[in-house]
Amino acid sequence: MSSELPTYTTQEEVMFFDTDIGGVVHNLAYLRMVETCRTKLATEKLGMNLKDMADTGLYPVVVRTEVDRSGLLIVASKNLFIIKNPAASGRGI
């Protein structure tokens, strides 16, 4: 496995249960969508196997999560979530 984390993009749809009565997306929903993207990064790009991780109890550790939003999300919108290598952005790891 390479020491450099690749960029990965996934598309997630905002569901009704992701929002409050005013249609504002909950912070937890953002985190769930980012975690979906991170899981796909691990399995599809880094070759990790979820069953092996569960069997061995060895998992990658998330040290930091940061979300930069480019606009308001609304119900039924499809949005791109991108995981980038923090070192590539100059922010460090």
Secondary structure as UniProt FT lines:
FT   STRAND          8..13
FT   HELIX           16..18
FT   TURN            21..22
FT   HELIX           27..40
FT   HELIX           41..45
FT   HELIX           50..56
FT   TURN            75..76
FT   STRAND          78..83
FT   TURN            86..90
//
